[in-house]
Amino acid sequence: MPLKYRVLTIVALCLVSVWFLFPRNVTQRQRGSDGLLHDVTFRRIPLQQGLDLKGGTYLALEVNDSIQKIPQDKKGEAIDRALKVVRTRIEGFGVSEAVVQKQGSDRIVVQIPGIQDPERARKLVEDQAFLEFKITDKTQALERALPKLDQVIKARGLVAKSDTAGKGAATVAKGLQGLLTKTDTSKKADTTKKGAKAAAAKDTTTPDSLKIQPGGAMSSLIEQGQMPGEFYVEVDKVPTLENYLADTAVKAALPPGKDLIAGTDSTPLQGKFYRSYYLVDSKPIITGEYLTKARPNQSPTDGTIVEFELSNEGGRRFRTETGKHIGDYMAIILDRRVMGRPPVIQGAIGTRGQITMGGKGLDAAQDLALVLNAGALPVPLRVAETHVIGPSLGQDSIDRGRTAAIIAVVLVVVIMIAYYRFSGVLAVGGLTLYVLYTLAALAGFDAVLTLPGIAGFVLSIGIAVDANVLIFERIREELDRGKTVRTAIDEGFRHAMPAIVDSNVSTILTAAVLYQYGTGPVKGFAVTLIAGIFASLVTSIFVVRTFYLLWLNRSRGAQTLSI
Amino acid sequence: MKMLRILHGTNYDFIKFWRTAVAATIGFILLGLAFMGYHKARTGEAVNYSIEFTGGTVVQVKFAQAAHPDAVRSAVDRAGFPGSEIAAFGSPADFLIKVPPKAGATSAPDAPRIGAEIVASFAQTIPGNVARVERAESVGPRVGAELKTKAFTAILISFLVTLIYLAIRFEWRFGVAAVVATAHDILTTMAFLAMLHLEVSLTVVAAILTVIGYSLNDTIIIFDRVRENLKKQRKESLYDVLNRSINETLPRSVMTHATVLAATLSLLLFAGEVIRPFSWIMAFGVFTGTFSSIYVAGPILLWIEHRWPRATGAENKGAARAAAEERRREQRTPVATR
């Protein structure tokens, strides 16, 4: 290649590199929330700092198959759908620069820079927001199933040894019964009276026969609540009950077509806290898929609430279903938890409804409205990994990384120039372009700058001069054999080639394998490695050679070479 | 022509010491194993895996002033995380607290909450010395197991790819020798990790892989010389060719190791605590890589040669082809570029 074109190529490469390294506006076609394609222009800043450098929250999510079993081949598709929901939710969180990505085939990664409240972020993405409306049981199905449940639990050997609840608890329960009804009438008289009457009218059994008999493992755990289908469990004993309910045999012994679901509220009674449980129909009368709008609000009677609206079709179904269940209680279930106390259905309900938040603040209501609007996650997710990095730590890493990089560069420059003199200066010139090209290549790959990435880059500066060293040593050997300067340079480059190619190709192959099979940081490291090798090949073989040719042209007939 | 030269035109018999070298490296690896046994007896884990592999939580805290490790430990115990590992992190005011994963949990622990609880406990037990959470990370139990398999697969496949490439470019015996040398580097690096009780994190795995690449590079440079010298002098024994090639590449080795070591040492000394394990391994890697290129790859090549002697002279098709290629190249007139 004529020298002129060599120089032009190098200049062109430099210009392209600089262009890659400058922030610029990029226009992309993206599907907006309305489902249409839009041209979105955003500022693309090359070599963005990773979270370990700028601080922030990183969450990796995976399908939670302990709640819902998903076949392996369906997981990818489920994750794709979940990705959209998570993205909408994070966008609603109001942090710019947040990144939501799929990682591998079964993971979602959420990166939120500089967030102050990582716990809230976690809840926002982990809540499935699966909304269901179910009718609570009024037939004492659980009471009737209790003897069988007690037997099953005993047979399965699930009874905890420390669990000494027996007669004592039962007597407390009887005392509670009176207390409960008193508080109930005073508090919620207006809403429940009508329903309670209706329920009482339908009940054919006498109240006495409803009493839970003490003795069995399950019977001793639960107390009757103040409305049909409601039960109280001492908060300390909730884990024991959950343990029973997790057993498949116990699940099978529950009344057919019914589920026992925990509520969100706990009621203090006689210095103890009780969690509510509700026996509800397994089949929901309607689910959150018809929800179109949700917004937080304050209500004078119910405190913080989330109001929602259903679509027309959902409203129709809701009206028909609620029409059939007038006088029944309707549990509003979010992610397998009954929200508040189930209200009684007083007449057919149309498109509007509300969820009471209990004692929770407006923040919680806002987040719930946000997740309801974004839609339910198609599969339950759980956090597989979380990293929260403080901003000062990141700055510290950047400062130290910079110091190390500068010192490394200075040392390498000194070694090269001290040993190879003029040729060393040419190599340092090549090294400068190496840094420029590598950074540009990384920017082209959209690589994110992380601390291991910086370390790898610093290291690569030390390794990059290897090709130069190989070539220079070869040129020295040729000069030793008495060849002229020009021939020695030509031969030196030529003889060094096989070694340079073989060693670098094998490293590229290793890096490619790392890229294929590695995850996260390892993958980023592989990208740095590959970019570095290519840049090093270009600079040592092509750029430094051009420098030599330029020098030979200027000093025609040079008899000596400083190397 | 004046040149600054080191180790130029040397003629050391490197290979002569291969028995001593092999004994030394086996001793080193065994010592590493002994350290692993010691760690296993002390902590129950032979290898100090990071939470990325084991699951669990790590919280880095920074106090306003230096704090006593015992006070930190008792505060962490009080916060409800007994059995946590506590270590000073770079300075007496910085601590790294490693909370083991809860048995039976399926999702990652809530790292920010754990961090907040620990700092709240510090405020009670170490009053007047304000602490803040610099970093809180946690990993669920499933991720780790997956990572281990993935890292292992990656290393195995890269071995295979290297083997195939070297078999094509050189000969199968060179490929085998290079891969054995690389495997040796992994073993010595693991031994080194055990001796310093460094934590094996993803970054450390990346460092080990870099060491592998670096060592392989070094081996190939020497093998390339061997290949070249075999073509030139066919009377010389492989033993002599090997020695001569090592000597001829010695200046290059010294220079490259010097620049890489310069970069590595500046990382080790200035880049801070987070990246220190990475820097340690790279620094060690420069030495083990150089060592294995000479004393593992060389003797293995000789052993293979001894076990399966190669055909000599014109019968050696590979060498003949390479020689023909070389002749063709020589005949080509150099194109003058200007």
HADDOCK unambig.tbl for C-alpha pairs under 7 A between the chains (distance, minus, plus):
assign (segid A and resid 1 and name CA) (segid B and resid 337 and name CA) 6.73 0.50 0.50
assign (segid A and resid 2 and name CA) (segid B and resid 337 and name CA) 6.01 0.50 0.50
assign (segid A and resid 2 and name CA) (segid B and resid 338 and name CA) 5.65 0.50 0.50
assign (segid A and resid 3 and name CA) (segid B and resid 337 and name CA) 6.83 0.50 0.50
assign (segid A and resid 3 and name CA) (segid B and resid 338 and name CA) 5.20 0.50 0.50
assign (segid A and resid 118 and name CA) (segid B and resid 112 and name CA) 6.60 0.50 0.50
assign (segid A and resid 119 and name CA) (segid B and resid 112 and name CA) 6.61 0.50 0.50
assign (segid A and resid 382 and name CA) (segid B and resid 107 and name CA) 5.70 0.50 0.50
assign (segid A and resid 383 and name CA) (segid B and resid 107 and name CA) 5.42 0.50 0.50
assign (segid A and resid 383 and name CA) (segid B and resid 108 and name CA) 5.48 0.50 0.50
assign (segid A and resid 384 and name CA) (segid B and resid 107 and name CA) 5.53 0.50 0.50
assign (segid A and resid 384 and name CA) (segid B and resid 108 and name CA) 5.04 0.50 0.50
assign (segid A and resid 384 and name CA) (segid B and resid 139 and name CA) 5.84 0.50 0.50
assign (segid A and resid 384 and name CA) (segid B and resid 140 and name CA) 4.73 0.50 0.50
assign (segid A and resid 384 and name CA) (segid B and resid 143 and name CA) 6.67 0.50 0.50
assign (segid A and resid 385 and name CA) (segid B and resid 108 and name CA) 5.64 0.50 0.50
assign (segid A and resid 385 and name CA) (segid B and resid 138 and name CA) 5.66 0.50 0.50
assign (segid A and resid 385 and name CA) (segid B and resid 139 and name CA) 4.18 0.50 0.50
assign (segid A and resid 385 and name CA) (segid B and resid 140 and name CA) 5.81 0.50 0.50
assign (segid A and resid 386 and name CA) (segid B and resid 111 and name CA) 6.92 0.50 0.50
assign (segid A and resid 386 and name CA) (segid B and resid 137 and name CA) 5.40 0.50 0.50
assign (segid A and resid 386 and name CA) (segid B and resid 138 and name CA) 5.16 0.50 0.50
assign (segid A and resid 386 and name CA) (segid B and resid 139 and name CA) 6.28 0.50 0.50
assign (segid A and resid 387 and name CA) (segid B and resid 136 and name CA) 5.88 0.50 0.50
assign (segid A and resid 387 and name CA) (segid B and resid 137 and name CA) 4.05 0.50 0.50
assign (segid A and resid 387 and name CA) (segid B and resid 138 and name CA) 6.34 0.50 0.50
assign (segid A and resid 388 and name CA) (segid B and resid 112 and name CA) 6.97 0.50 0.50
assign (segid A and resid 388 and name CA) (segid B and resid 135 and name CA) 5.50 0.50 0.50
assign (segid A and resid 388 and name CA) (segid B and resid 136 and name CA) 4.98 0.50 0.50
assign (segid A and resid 388 and name CA) (segid B and resid 137 and name CA) 5.84 0.50 0.50
assign (segid A and resid 389 and name CA) (segid B and resid 134 and name CA) 6.17 0.50 0.50
assign (segid A and resid 389 and name CA) (segid B and resid 135 and name CA) 4.41 0.50 0.50
assign (segid A and resid 389 and name CA) (segid B and resid 136 and name CA) 6.50 0.50 0.50
assign (segid A and resid 390 and name CA) (segid B and resid 134 and name CA) 4.76 0.50 0.50
assign (segid A and resid 390 and name CA) (segid B and resid 135 and name CA) 5.63 0.50 0.50
assign (segid A and resid 393 and name CA) (segid B and resid 134 and name CA) 6.02 0.50 0.50
assign (segid A and resid 400 and name CA) (segid B and resid 270 and name CA) 5.98 0.50 0.50
assign (segid A and resid 400 and name CA) (segid B and resid 271 and name CA) 4.67 0.50 0.50
assign (segid A and resid 400 and name CA) (segid B and resid 272 and name CA) 6.12 0.50 0.50
assign (segid A and resid 401 and name CA) (segid B and resid 271 and name CA) 4.92 0.50 0.50
assign (segid A and resid 403 and name CA) (segid B and resid 270 and name CA) 6.54 0.50 0.50
assign (segid A and resid 404 and name CA) (segid B and resid 266 and name CA) 5.15 0.50 0.50
assign (segid A and resid 404 and name CA) (segid B and resid 267 and name CA) 5.29 0.50 0.50
assign (segid A and resid 404 and name CA) (segid B and resid 270 and name CA) 5.14 0.50 0.50
assign (segid A and resid 404 and name CA) (segid B and resid 271 and name CA) 5.36 0.50 0.50
assign (segid A and resid 407 and name CA) (segid B and resid 266 and name CA) 6.22 0.50 0.50
assign (segid A and resid 408 and name CA) (segid B and resid 262 and name CA) 6.05 0.50 0.50
assign (segid A and resid 408 and name CA) (segid B and resid 263 and name CA) 4.49 0.50 0.50
assign (segid A and resid 408 and name CA) (segid B and resid 266 and name CA) 5.64 0.50 0.50
assign (segid A and resid 411 and name CA) (segid B and resid 262 and name CA) 6.20 0.50 0.50
assign (segid A and resid 412 and name CA) (segid B and resid 259 and name CA) 5.36 0.50 0.50
assign (segid A and resid 412 and name CA) (segid B and resid 262 and name CA) 6.71 0.50 0.50
assign (segid A and resid 419 and name CA) (segid B and resid 4 and name CA) 5.87 0.50 0.50
assign (segid A and resid 452 and name CA) (segid B and resid 203 and name CA) 6.36 0.50 0.50
assign (segid A and resid 452 and name CA) (segid B and resid 275 and name CA) 7.00 0.50 0.50
assign (segid A and resid 458 and name CA) (segid B and resid 263 and name CA) 6.31 0.50 0.50
assign (segid A and resid 459 and name CA) (segid B and resid 260 and name CA) 6.59 0.50 0.50
assign (segid A and resid 459 and name CA) (segid B and resid 263 and name CA) 5.52 0.50 0.50
assign (segid A and resid 459 and name CA) (segid B and resid 264 and name CA) 6.28 0.50 0.50
assign (segid A and resid 462 and name CA) (segid B and resid 259 and name CA) 4.86 0.50 0.50
assign (segid A and resid 462 and name CA) (segid B and resid 260 and name CA) 4.18 0.50 0.50
assign (segid A and resid 462 and name CA) (segid B and resid 263 and name CA) 5.52 0.50 0.50
assign (segid A and resid 463 and name CA) (segid B and resid 256 and name CA) 6.96 0.50 0.50
assign (segid A and resid 463 and name CA) (segid B and resid 260 and name CA) 5.68 0.50 0.50
assign (segid A and resid 466 and name CA) (segid B and resid 256 and name CA) 5.42 0.50 0.50
assign (segid A and resid 469 and name CA) (segid B and resid 252 and name CA) 5.97 0.50 0.50
assign (segid A and resid 469 and name CA) (segid B and resid 255 and name CA) 6.99 0.50 0.50
assign (segid A and resid 469 and name CA) (segid B and resid 256 and name CA) 6.93 0.50 0.50
assign (segid A and resid 470 and name CA) (segid B and resid 252 and name CA) 5.99 0.50 0.50
assign (segid A and resid 473 and name CA) (segid B and resid 252 and name CA) 6.52 0.50 0.50
assign (segid A and resid 499 and name CA) (segid B and resid 220 and name CA) 6.95 0.50 0.50
assign (segid A and resid 499 and name CA) (segid B and resid 221 and name CA) 5.47 0.50 0.50
assign (segid A and resid 499 and name CA) (segid B and resid 224 and name CA) 5.63 0.50 0.50
assign (segid A and resid 503 and name CA) (segid B and resid 217 and name CA) 4.82 0.50 0.50
assign (segid A and resid 503 and name CA) (segid B and resid 220 and name CA) 5.71 0.50 0.50
assign (segid A and resid 503 and name CA) (segid B and resid 221 and name CA) 6.81 0.50 0.50
assign (segid A and resid 506 and name CA) (segid B and resid 162 and name CA) 6.07 0.50 0.50
assign (segid A and resid 507 and name CA) (segid B and resid 213 and name CA) 5.60 0.50 0.50
assign (segid A and resid 509 and name CA) (segid B and resid 161 and name CA) 6.95 0.50 0.50
assign (segid A and resid 510 and name CA) (segid B and resid 158 and name CA) 5.06 0.50 0.50
assign (segid A and resid 513 and name CA) (segid B and resid 154 and name CA) 6.23 0.50 0.50
assign (segid A and resid 513 and name CA) (segid B and resid 157 and name CA) 6.93 0.50 0.50
assign (segid A and resid 513 and name CA) (segid B and resid 158 and name CA) 5.91 0.50 0.50
assign (segid A and resid 514 and name CA) (segid B and resid 154 and name CA) 5.91 0.50 0.50
assign (segid A and resid 517 and name CA) (segid B and resid 150 and name CA) 6.36 0.50 0.50
assign (segid A and resid 517 and name CA) (segid B and resid 154 and name CA) 5.66 0.50 0.50
assign (segid A and resid 518 and name CA) (segid B and resid 150 and name CA) 6.71 0.50 0.50
assign (segid A and resid 518 and name CA) (segid B and resid 151 and name CA) 6.84 0.50 0.50
assign (segid A and resid 518 and name CA) (segid B and resid 154 and name CA) 6.96 0.50 0.50
assign (segid A and resid 522 and name CA) (segid B and resid 202 and name CA) 6.84 0.50 0.50
assign (segid A and resid 522 and name CA) (segid B and resid 206 and name CA) 5.90 0.50 0.50
assign (segid A and resid 549 and name CA) (segid B and resid 338 and name CA) 6.98 0.50 0.50
assign (segid A and resid 560 and name CA) (segid B and resid 1 and name CA) 6.28 0.50 0.50
assign (segid A and resid 563 and name CA) (segid B and resid 3 and name CA) 6.28 0.50 0.50
